[in-house]
Amino acid sequence: MQVKGLVIFLFLISVRFASAQTIELDSLKEAVESITDDSLKTESYLRIAYLLYAGEESEMYAYKALDLAKHLKNPQLIGKAYHRLAWCHGWDEMDKKTAYLDSAASIFSRIGDIYGLGNVYDTKGTILMEYGSLKEADISYQQAYETYSQIGNEERKAGILNNWAVAKYSLGEIDESIEKFNKALEFRIQEKPISDIDIARIYQGLGECYRMKGDLEMATVNYLKGYKHREAAKNIGMVESLVSLASMIYDAAEQSKDTTQIVNLMRENGFENSQQLIQSAEQVNGLDDRIWMQESIMDVKRRRFVLNKDFESAYELLKRQKQILEENKLSEGSLEAIADLKMKFEKDQLTIKLLENEVLNKKKQDQVTLLIVSLSGMFLISVIGFLYYQNRMKAAQIELNEAHREQQIVSMRSMLEGQEKERSRIARDLHDGLGNLLSTLKVNIGSLQINFDDSNSEKIYGTASQMIDEACTEVRKIAHEMMPQALKKLGLRKALEDLVLKMDAAHSFDAEFHVHGAERKFDDNTNVMLFRIVQEALNNIVKYANASEVSVQLTYSEDWFDLTIEDDGVGFDPQKIDLEKGMGLKSIAFRTEFIGGTYDLNSRPGFGTLVSISIPLKPN
């Protein structure tokens, strides 16, 4: 019965490859119920969970696989089920994800499944990178690389090296990042056939590393090599290469560096100047539905206008950027379309992997020899289909990364809403609960008949009363910081004015608050987010800026609301920011995006910092 089920399943997959059609998820669900409770059915449950990617239904099928694997007492399948469960849970369930990965790693270690163990370490590194835990991700990628080295899997080692290099780059360990990029490159250029897109990404990473080191010549060489490979693959990533080159030239010009050598290298590759780079980027096919790429081109064009002192053109371009961002706000429909695209890609990948795993498993069984011979023709079709879909999957990687980013934004929105609700609840409990309790305590102490024989009775009573007053003041202060009453009672302007005045009184810098234009009312959610943005920015100034003057300014125009927080402190290089500062700035960026605004940060060492928030206004 098991062999019969496998024949039917492989036949269905082969038909899909021959007709170049994607197997629908419902069909796969229906097919799996007719299979006997064995390892094939367990693998099928896991693949359905993979197709569903995440969510309650995905978890349900992963748990079905886990239960069946335990019933079969198959430790390898149990480990795979734990590994899949780590992906099924959402990004806000980090504790569950790591617990399932640890369980999978323990099982694979016990049975000596080196490949499975390497997959767990690689997955853990990817999850930790998404959470910003760079040092832990670095350790996980090292474990994955060492694990694959034990079985000599060079293709997987090359993939790990690329991810590992990005982690090293993010940690600021540039030389180690370059070393790992070069090792990955050694393998990729020897592949048959070579993957131009994979090679181009490595050259792009090397370009960024050398640019950070200040070696502009080597950065140019690598950017150009990456461009050539992307051009050969007709890949839209050409835009990234061209924009990086133009941006690097403008960086050098702003810093009065000699650009003769890098301009000569560009000319040798057919580009006369930076303007031609930008024009070439604008002519790449496929830009219409990639807003972030359009924005990157417009950013570098605006820099060129500013360098040439054509401020009017720069201003017009900036207005156009804001218009495009407003027209292409993230909507539920667009997010759903991206998710559907990702689901389609993962279904294709799943079906191919299911065929590969089944063939590998059956090769270990003597009774499947005859079956392998009879299916050799279908297997050949499957291999052809695998190679075809492998190329499609690599071409779709950019869209999938964008979908993953949008999912993070949705998660962050939910988290911010939860934070504000919790702040409000705690502030209310502090004010109504603990505040009232302390006030009652003071009244009760005042009503006591103090009749001590010693001379300290009055001192004791006075000290207790003073301490209760201080506690009441501190409770009111904490409650106000968590949810300021002025924000609800008097609105955003008054709440921010009170906040700035308190900062001015409590710290050594001079803080000013200005409002220009006729005030416009926002909803409660927008008011809270803007207040938190200013609060976070001022806290950063207190912690890091060492400023003498601070200015908070609100500007209301006909179409836009602009908020700026500026200081004359020590400043910093945003590209070299440490993780502690980065979390505060990341919070400001997410809150701005949450309320439909745009966020801009300008800072240089010794020149202070300017944070700008812009929100489009609806007509009155």
C-alpha positions as CSV (number, residue, x, y, z in Angstrom):
1,M,0.0,0.0,0.0
2,Q,2.9,2.4,0.8
3,V,4.6,1.7,-2.6
4,K,1.2,2.2,-4.4
5,G,0.7,5.6,-2.6
6,L,4.2,6.7,-3.6
7,V,3.6,5.8,-7.3
8,I,0.4,7.8,-7.3
9,F,2.0,10.8,-5.6
10,L,5.1,10.8,-7.9
11,F,2.8,10.5,-10.9
12,L,0.8,13.6,-9.8
13,I,4.0,15.6,-9.4
14,S,5.4,14.5,-12.7
15,V,2.2,15.6,-14.4
16,R,2.6,19.0,-12.8
17,F,6.1,19.4,-14.2
18,A,5.1,18.2,-17.7
19,S,2.3,20.7,-17.9
20,A,4.2,23.5,-16.1
21,Q,1.2,24.0,-13.8
22,T,1.3,24.6,-10.0
23,I,-0.3,22.0,-7.7
24,E,-3.1,23.6,-5.8
25,L,-3.0,23.4,-2.0
26,D,-6.5,21.9,-1.8
27,S,-5.5,19.1,-4.2
28,L,-2.5,18.3,-2.0
29,K,-4.6,18.3,1.1
30,E,-7.1,15.9,-0.6
31,A,-4.3,13.6,-1.8
32,V,-2.7,13.2,1.6
33,E,-5.8,11.8,3.3
34,S,-5.7,8.7,1.0
35,I,-2.1,7.8,2.0
36,T,-1.5,5.2,4.7
37,D,-0.2,6.4,8.0
38,D,3.5,6.1,7.2
39,S,6.6,8.3,6.6
40,L,5.2,9.5,3.2
41,K,2.1,10.8,4.9
42,T,4.2,12.5,7.6
43,E,6.4,14.2,4.9
44,S,3.2,15.3,3.1
45,Y,1.8,16.9,6.3
46,L,5.1,18.8,6.7
47,R,5.0,20.0,3.1
48,I,1.5,21.3,3.5
49,A,2.6,23.1,6.6
50,Y,5.4,24.5,4.5
51,L,3.0,25.7,1.8
52,L,0.8,27.4,4.4
53,Y,4.0,29.0,5.7
54,A,2.6,30.3,9.0
55,G,-0.7,30.6,11.0
56,E,-3.1,28.3,12.8
57,E,-3.7,26.0,9.8
58,S,0.0,25.6,9.2
59,E,0.6,24.8,12.8
60,M,-2.2,22.2,12.7
61,Y,-0.6,20.3,9.8
62,A,2.9,20.5,11.5
63,Y,1.4,19.1,14.7
64,K,-0.3,16.3,12.7
65,A,3.2,15.5,11.3
66,L,4.7,15.5,14.7
67,D,2.0,13.2,16.2
68,L,2.4,10.7,13.3
69,A,6.2,10.8,13.5
70,K,6.0,10.0,17.2
71,H,3.5,7.2,16.5
72,L,6.0,5.8,13.9
73,K,8.8,6.3,16.4
74,N,10.8,8.0,13.6
75,P,13.3,10.4,15.2
76,Q,14.4,12.0,11.9
77,L,10.7,12.9,11.1
78,I,10.2,14.1,14.6
79,G,13.2,16.5,14.2
80,K,11.8,17.7,10.9
81,A,8.4,18.4,12.5
82,Y,10.0,20.5,15.3
83,H,12.0,22.4,12.7
84,R,8.8,23.1,10.7
85,L,6.9,24.3,13.8
86,A,9.7,26.9,14.4
87,W,8.7,28.5,11.0
88,C,4.9,28.1,11.6
89,H,4.8,30.4,14.6
90,G,4.7,34.1,14.2
91,W,7.6,36.6,14.7
92,D,6.1,37.7,18.0
93,E,6.6,34.1,19.4
94,M,10.4,34.0,19.6
95,D,10.4,31.8,22.7
96,K,8.4,29.1,20.9
97,K,10.5,29.3,17.7
98,T,13.8,28.9,19.6
99,A,12.3,26.1,21.8
100,Y,11.3,24.1,18.7
101,L,14.6,24.7,17.1
102,D,16.4,23.5,20.2
103,S,14.3,20.3,20.3
104,A,15.0,19.6,16.6
105,A,18.8,20.2,17.1
106,S,18.8,17.8,20.1
107,I,17.1,15.0,18.1
108,F,19.3,15.5,15.0
109,S,22.4,15.5,17.2
110,R,21.3,12.2,18.9
111,I,20.7,10.4,15.6
112,G,23.7,11.9,13.8
113,D,21.7,13.7,11.1
114,I,24.3,16.3,10.2
115,Y,22.3,17.7,7.3
116,G,19.2,18.3,9.5
117,L,21.4,19.8,12.2
118,G,22.9,22.2,9.7
119,N,19.4,23.3,8.6
120,V,18.5,24.1,12.1
121,Y,21.5,26.3,12.7
122,D,21.0,28.1,9.4
123,T,17.3,28.7,10.3
124,K,18.2,29.9,13.7
125,G,20.7,32.4,12.2
126,T,18.1,33.8,9.8
127,I,15.5,34.3,12.6
128,L,18.1,35.9,14.9
129,M,19.1,38.3,12.1
130,E,15.5,39.3,11.6
131,Y,15.2,40.1,15.3
132,G,18.5,42.1,15.2
133,S,20.4,39.7,17.4
134,L,23.5,39.9,15.3
135,K,26.0,38.3,17.6
136,E,23.8,35.3,18.3
137,A,23.1,35.0,14.5
138,D,26.9,35.1,13.9
139,I,27.3,32.1,16.2
140,S,24.5,30.2,14.6
141,Y,25.9,30.7,11.1
142,Q,29.3,29.5,12.3
143,Q,27.7,26.3,13.7
144,A,25.8,25.7,10.4
145,Y,29.0,26.2,8.4
146,E,31.0,23.8,10.6
147,T,28.2,21.2,10.5
148,Y,28.0,21.2,6.7
149,S,31.8,21.0,6.5
150,Q,31.5,17.6,8.2
151,I,29.6,16.2,5.2
152,G,31.4,18.3,2.5
153,N,28.2,20.0,1.2
154,E,29.9,22.8,-0.7
155,E,26.7,24.3,-2.1
156,R,25.1,24.7,1.3
157,K,28.5,26.0,2.7
158,A,28.5,28.7,0.0
159,G,24.9,29.7,0.9
160,I,25.8,29.9,4.6
161,L,29.0,31.9,3.9
162,N,26.9,34.5,2.0
163,N,24.4,34.9,5.0
164,W,27.3,34.8,7.5
165,A,29.1,37.6,5.6
166,V,26.0,39.8,5.8
167,A,25.9,39.2,9.6
168,K,29.6,40.1,9.9
169,Y,29.1,43.2,7.8
170,S,26.1,44.2,10.0
171,L,28.4,43.8,13.1
172,G,31.0,46.1,11.5
173,E,33.5,43.2,11.1
174,I,34.3,44.2,7.5
175,D,37.5,42.2,6.9
176,E,35.9,39.0,8.1
177,S,32.9,39.8,5.9
178,I,35.1,40.2,2.8
179,E,36.9,36.9,3.6
180,K,33.5,35.0,3.7
181,F,32.2,36.7,0.6
182,N,35.3,35.7,-1.3
183,K,35.0,32.1,-0.1
184,A,31.4,32.0,-1.3
185,L,32.5,33.5,-4.6
186,E,35.2,30.8,-5.1
187,F,32.4,28.2,-5.2
188,R,29.8,30.1,-7.1
189,I,32.1,30.9,-10.1
190,Q,32.8,27.2,-10.5
191,E,29.1,26.1,-10.5
192,K,27.8,24.5,-13.7
193,P,25.8,26.4,-14.8
194,I,26.8,29.5,-12.9
195,S,24.1,31.6,-11.2
196,D,24.7,35.2,-12.3
197,I,22.2,36.5,-9.7
198,D,24.0,34.7,-6.7
199,I,27.4,35.9,-8.0
200,A,26.1,39.5,-8.5
201,R,24.9,39.6,-4.8
202,I,28.3,38.6,-3.6
203,Y,30.0,41.3,-5.7
204,Q,27.4,43.8,-4.4
205,G,28.3,42.8,-0.8
206,L,32.0,43.1,-1.5
207,G,31.4,46.6,-3.0
208,E,29.6,47.7,0.2
209,C,32.4,46.3,2.4
210,Y,35.2,48.1,0.5
211,R,33.1,51.3,0.4
212,M,32.9,51.2,4.2
213,K,36.7,50.7,4.4
214,G,37.2,53.8,2.2
215,D,38.7,51.8,-0.7
216,L,36.6,53.4,-3.4
217,E,38.5,51.9,-6.3
218,M,37.9,48.3,-5.1
219,A,34.3,49.2,-4.3
220,T,33.8,50.4,-7.9
221,V,35.4,47.3,-9.3
222,N,33.0,45.0,-7.4
223,Y,29.9,47.1,-8.1
224,L,30.7,46.9,-11.8
225,K,31.3,43.2,-11.7
226,G,27.9,42.7,-10.0
227,Y,26.3,44.9,-12.6
228,K,27.7,42.8,-15.4
229,H,26.3,39.6,-14.0
230,R,22.9,41.1,-13.3
231,E,22.9,42.5,-16.8
232,A,23.7,39.0,-18.2
233,A,20.7,37.6,-16.2
234,K,18.5,40.6,-17.2
235,N,17.9,41.0,-13.5
236,I,16.3,44.2,-12.1
237,G,19.0,44.2,-9.4
238,M,21.0,46.2,-12.0
239,V,19.3,49.3,-10.5
240,E,20.9,48.6,-7.1
241,S,24.4,48.4,-8.7
242,L,24.0,51.6,-10.7
243,V,22.5,53.6,-7.8
244,S,25.3,52.4,-5.5
245,L,28.0,53.6,-8.0
246,A,26.3,57.0,-8.4
247,S,25.8,57.4,-4.6
248,M,29.5,56.5,-3.9
249,I,30.6,59.2,-6.4
250,Y,28.4,61.8,-4.6
251,D,29.8,60.7,-1.2
252,A,33.3,61.3,-2.5
253,A,32.4,64.7,-4.0
254,E,30.8,65.8,-0.7
255,Q,34.0,64.8,1.1
256,S,36.3,66.5,-1.5
257,K,37.9,63.1,-2.4
258,D,39.6,62.5,-5.8
259,T,37.2,60.6,-8.0
260,T,39.5,60.4,-11.1
261,Q,40.3,56.7,-10.7
262,I,36.7,55.5,-10.2
263,V,35.5,57.7,-13.0
264,N,38.1,56.1,-15.3
265,L,37.0,52.6,-14.2
266,M,33.4,53.5,-15.0
267,R,34.3,54.8,-18.5
268,E,36.1,51.6,-19.2
269,N,32.8,49.9,-18.6
270,G,30.8,52.2,-20.8
271,F,29.6,54.9,-18.4
272,E,30.8,58.5,-19.0
273,N,29.5,60.1,-15.8
274,S,27.1,59.7,-12.9
275,Q,24.2,61.1,-14.9
276,Q,24.5,58.3,-17.4
277,L,24.4,55.8,-14.4
278,I,21.1,57.3,-13.2
279,Q,19.6,57.3,-16.8
280,S,20.6,53.7,-17.2
281,A,18.9,52.8,-13.9
282,E,15.7,54.5,-15.0
283,Q,15.6,52.5,-18.2
284,V,15.7,49.1,-16.5
285,N,12.6,47.1,-17.2
286,G,10.2,46.2,-14.3
287,L,10.4,49.4,-12.2
288,D,6.7,50.3,-12.4
289,D,5.7,48.1,-9.4
290,R,8.8,48.5,-7.4
291,I,8.3,51.7,-5.5
292,W,11.4,51.3,-3.3
293,M,13.7,51.1,-6.4
294,Q,12.1,54.2,-7.9
295,E,12.6,56.0,-4.6
296,S,16.3,55.0,-4.5
297,I,16.8,56.4,-8.0
298,M,15.0,59.6,-7.0
299,D,17.1,60.0,-3.9
300,V,20.4,59.8,-5.8
301,K,19.0,62.2,-8.5
302,R,18.1,64.7,-5.7
303,R,21.7,64.4,-4.3
304,R,23.0,65.3,-7.8
305,F,20.8,68.3,-8.0
306,V,21.9,69.5,-4.6
307,L,25.6,69.1,-5.5
308,N,25.0,71.1,-8.6
309,K,23.2,73.8,-6.5
310,D,20.0,73.2,-8.5
311,F,17.8,73.5,-5.4
312,E,14.6,74.1,-7.3
313,S,14.8,70.8,-9.1
314,A,15.8,69.0,-5.9
315,Y,12.7,70.5,-4.2
316,E,10.4,69.4,-7.1
317,L,11.8,65.9,-7.0
318,L,11.2,65.7,-3.2
319,K,7.6,66.7,-3.7
320,R,7.2,64.0,-6.4
321,Q,8.7,61.4,-4.0
322,K,6.1,62.3,-1.3
323,Q,3.3,62.1,-3.9
324,I,4.4,58.6,-5.0
325,L,4.7,57.4,-1.4
326,E,1.2,58.7,-0.7
327,E,-0.2,57.0,-3.8
328,N,1.4,53.7,-3.0
329,K,0.7,53.4,0.7
330,L,0.7,49.8,2.0
331,S,-2.9,48.4,1.8
332,E,-4.4,45.1,2.8
333,G,-4.9,44.3,-0.9
334,S,-1.3,44.9,-1.9
335,L,-0.1,42.9,1.1
336,E,-2.4,40.1,0.2
337,A,-1.1,40.1,-3.4
338,I,2.5,39.9,-2.2
339,A,1.6,37.1,0.2
340,D,-0.1,35.2,-2.6
341,L,3.0,35.5,-4.8
342,K,5.1,34.1,-1.9
343,M,2.7,31.3,-1.4
344,K,2.9,30.3,-5.1
345,F,6.7,30.3,-5.0
346,E,6.8,28.2,-1.9
347,K,4.3,25.7,-3.3
348,D,6.6,25.1,-6.3
349,Q,9.6,24.8,-4.1
350,L,7.8,22.4,-1.8
351,T,6.7,20.0,-4.5
352,I,10.2,19.7,-5.9
353,K,11.7,19.1,-2.4
354,L,9.1,16.4,-1.7
355,L,10.1,14.5,-4.8
356,E,13.8,14.8,-3.9
357,N,13.3,13.6,-0.4
358,E,11.2,10.7,-1.4
359,V,13.7,9.5,-4.0
360,L,16.6,9.8,-1.5
361,N,14.6,7.9,1.2
362,K,13.6,5.1,-1.2
363,K,17.1,4.6,-2.5
364,K,18.0,3.3,1.0
365,Q,15.4,0.5,0.7
366,D,16.1,-2.6,-1.4
367,Q,12.5,-3.2,-2.4
368,V,12.3,0.2,-4.2
369,T,14.9,-0.7,-6.9
370,L,12.3,-1.9,-9.4
371,L,10.2,1.2,-8.7
372,I,13.2,3.6,-9.4
373,V,13.8,1.9,-12.8
374,S,10.1,2.1,-13.8
375,L,10.0,5.8,-12.8
376,S,13.3,6.8,-14.4
377,G,11.5,8.6,-17.2
378,M,9.3,10.6,-14.8
379,F,12.3,11.4,-12.7
380,L,14.1,12.9,-15.7
381,I,11.0,15.1,-16.3
382,S,11.1,16.1,-12.6
383,V,14.8,17.1,-12.8
384,I,14.1,19.3,-15.8
385,G,11.2,20.9,-13.9
386,F,13.4,21.4,-10.9
387,L,16.0,23.2,-12.9
388,Y,13.4,25.4,-14.5
389,Y,11.7,26.3,-11.3
390,Q,15.1,26.8,-9.6
391,N,15.7,29.7,-12.0
392,R,12.3,31.1,-11.4
393,M,12.8,31.0,-7.6
394,K,16.0,32.9,-7.8
395,A,14.4,35.5,-10.0
396,A,11.5,35.9,-7.5
397,Q,13.8,36.4,-4.4
398,I,13.5,40.2,-4.4
399,E,9.7,40.1,-4.4
400,L,9.8,37.5,-1.5
401,N,12.1,39.7,0.6
402,E,9.7,42.6,0.1
403,A,6.8,40.4,1.2
404,H,8.7,39.4,4.3
405,R,9.4,43.1,5.1
406,E,5.7,43.9,4.8
407,Q,4.9,41.1,7.2
408,Q,7.3,42.6,9.7
409,I,5.6,46.0,9.3
410,V,2.2,44.4,10.1
411,S,3.6,42.7,13.2
412,M,5.2,45.9,14.4
413,R,1.9,47.8,14.0
414,S,0.2,45.2,16.2
415,M,3.0,45.5,18.8
416,L,2.8,49.3,18.9
417,E,-0.9,49.2,19.4
418,G,-0.5,46.7,22.2
419,Q,2.2,48.8,23.8
420,E,0.0,51.9,24.0
421,K,-2.9,50.0,25.4
422,E,-0.6,48.5,28.1
423,R,0.9,52.0,28.9
424,S,-2.6,53.4,29.3
425,R,-3.7,50.6,31.6
426,I,-0.6,50.8,33.8
427,A,-0.9,54.6,34.0
428,R,-4.5,54.3,35.0
429,D,-3.7,51.7,37.6
430,L,-0.9,53.8,39.1
431,H,-3.1,56.9,39.3
432,D,-6.4,55.4,40.4
433,G,-5.0,52.5,42.4
434,L,-1.7,53.3,44.0
435,G,-2.2,57.1,44.0
436,N,-5.6,56.9,45.8
437,L,-4.1,54.4,48.2
438,L,-1.3,56.7,49.2
439,S,-3.7,59.7,49.5
440,T,-5.9,57.6,51.9
441,L,-2.8,56.5,53.9
442,K,-1.8,60.2,54.4
443,V,-5.4,61.1,55.6
444,N,-5.4,58.2,58.0
445,I,-2.0,59.1,59.4
446,G,-3.2,62.7,59.8
447,S,-6.2,61.5,61.8
448,L,-4.1,59.4,64.3
449,Q,-3.7,60.8,67.7
450,I,0.1,61.0,68.0
451,N,0.9,60.5,71.8
452,F,4.4,59.4,72.0
453,D,6.3,60.0,75.3
454,D,9.6,60.9,73.6
455,S,10.4,64.1,71.9
456,N,10.7,62.5,68.4
457,S,6.9,62.1,67.8
458,E,6.5,65.2,65.8
459,K,9.6,64.4,63.7
460,I,8.4,60.9,63.0
461,Y,5.0,62.2,61.9
462,G,6.5,64.9,59.7
463,T,8.9,62.5,58.1
464,A,6.2,59.9,57.3
465,S,3.9,62.6,55.8
466,Q,6.8,64.0,53.7
467,M,7.6,60.5,52.4
468,I,4.0,59.9,51.4
469,D,3.9,63.2,49.6
470,E,7.1,62.3,47.7
471,A,5.6,58.9,46.8
472,C,2.4,60.5,45.5
473,T,4.4,62.9,43.4
474,E,6.5,60.1,41.9
475,V,3.4,58.0,41.1
476,R,1.8,61.0,39.3
477,K,5.1,61.6,37.4
478,I,5.4,58.0,36.2
479,A,1.7,57.9,35.3
480,H,2.0,61.2,33.4
481,E,5.1,60.0,31.4
482,M,3.3,56.7,30.4
483,M,0.1,58.5,29.3
484,P,0.2,62.3,29.7
485,Q,-3.2,63.7,30.6
486,A,-2.6,66.9,28.5
487,L,-2.5,64.8,25.4
488,K,-6.1,63.7,25.8
489,K,-7.5,66.8,27.5
490,L,-5.7,69.6,25.6
491,G,-4.4,67.9,22.4
492,L,-1.0,67.3,20.8
493,R,0.3,70.9,20.8
494,K,-0.2,71.4,24.6
495,A,1.2,68.0,25.5
496,L,4.4,68.5,23.4
497,E,4.8,72.1,24.9
498,D,4.6,70.6,28.4
499,L,7.1,67.9,27.5
500,V,9.6,70.4,26.1
501,L,9.2,72.7,29.1
502,K,9.9,69.8,31.5
503,M,12.9,68.8,29.5
504,D,14.2,72.4,29.6
505,A,13.8,72.6,33.3
506,A,15.2,69.2,34.1
507,H,18.4,69.2,31.9
508,S,21.3,71.5,31.1
509,F,20.3,72.3,27.5
510,D,18.0,75.1,26.4
511,A,14.8,73.6,24.8
512,E,12.4,75.6,22.6
513,F,9.0,74.7,21.2
514,H,7.6,76.5,18.1
515,V,4.4,76.1,16.1
516,H,3.8,77.5,12.6
517,G,0.6,77.6,10.7
518,A,-3.0,76.9,11.7
519,E,-3.2,73.9,14.0
520,R,-5.0,70.8,12.6
521,K,-6.5,68.0,14.7
522,F,-5.4,64.4,14.5
523,D,-7.1,61.3,15.8
524,D,-6.0,59.9,19.2
525,N,-3.8,57.2,17.7
526,T,-1.8,59.7,15.6
527,N,-1.5,62.0,18.6
528,V,-0.1,59.2,20.8
529,M,2.4,58.1,18.1
530,L,3.7,61.7,17.5
531,F,4.0,62.3,21.2
532,R,6.0,59.0,21.6
533,I,8.3,60.0,18.6
534,V,9.2,63.3,20.3
535,Q,9.6,61.6,23.6
536,E,12.0,59.0,22.1
537,A,14.0,61.7,20.2
538,L,14.4,63.9,23.4
539,N,15.4,60.9,25.4
540,N,18.1,60.1,22.8
541,I,19.3,63.7,23.0
542,V,19.6,63.5,26.8
543,K,21.5,60.2,26.6
544,Y,23.9,60.8,23.7
545,A,23.9,64.3,22.2
546,N,25.6,66.4,24.9
547,A,23.6,69.3,23.3
548,S,23.4,72.9,24.5
549,E,20.3,73.9,22.4
550,V,17.3,71.8,21.4
551,S,14.4,72.8,19.1
552,V,11.0,71.1,18.6
553,Q,9.0,72.6,15.8
554,L,5.5,71.8,14.4
555,T,4.6,73.2,10.9
556,Y,1.1,73.0,9.4
557,S,0.8,73.7,5.7
558,E,-2.2,73.1,3.4
559,D,-1.1,69.6,2.4
560,W,1.5,68.5,5.0
561,F,2.2,68.4,8.7
562,D,6.0,68.5,9.5
563,L,7.6,67.7,12.8
564,T,11.3,68.4,13.4
565,I,13.5,67.7,16.4
566,E,16.9,69.4,16.1
567,D,19.9,69.6,18.5
568,D,23.5,71.1,18.2
569,G,25.1,68.1,19.9
570,V,27.9,65.8,19.0
571,G,26.1,64.1,16.1
572,F,26.9,60.7,14.7
573,D,27.4,58.7,11.5
574,P,24.0,56.9,10.9
575,Q,25.8,54.1,9.1
576,K,28.0,53.3,12.1
577,I,25.3,53.6,14.8
578,D,25.5,51.2,17.7
579,L,22.6,48.8,18.5
580,E,21.4,50.7,21.6
581,K,20.9,53.9,19.7
582,G,19.6,52.0,16.7
583,M,16.6,50.6,18.6
584,G,15.4,54.1,19.5
585,L,15.7,55.3,16.0
586,K,14.1,52.2,14.7
587,S,11.1,52.7,17.0
588,I,10.7,56.3,15.6
589,A,10.8,55.0,12.0
590,F,8.2,52.3,12.7
591,R,5.9,54.7,14.5
592,T,6.2,57.2,11.6
593,E,5.4,54.5,9.0
594,F,2.5,53.3,11.2
595,I,0.7,56.7,10.9
596,G,1.4,57.0,7.2
597,G,4.3,59.4,7.4
598,T,7.8,59.7,6.1
599,Y,11.0,59.8,8.3
600,D,14.3,61.4,7.5
601,L,17.4,61.5,9.7
602,N,20.4,63.9,9.1
603,S,23.4,63.8,11.3
604,R,27.2,64.1,11.1
605,P,29.8,63.9,13.8
606,G,30.2,67.4,15.2
607,F,27.2,68.9,13.4
608,G,24.3,67.9,15.6
609,T,21.2,65.8,14.5
610,L,17.9,66.7,12.7
611,V,15.0,64.3,12.8
612,S,12.2,65.2,10.3
613,I,8.7,63.6,10.2
614,S,6.2,64.5,7.4
615,I,2.5,63.4,7.3
616,P,0.1,64.2,4.4
617,L,-3.0,66.1,5.6
618,K,-6.5,65.4,4.4
619,P,-8.5,68.4,3.1
620,N,-10.7,70.1,5.8
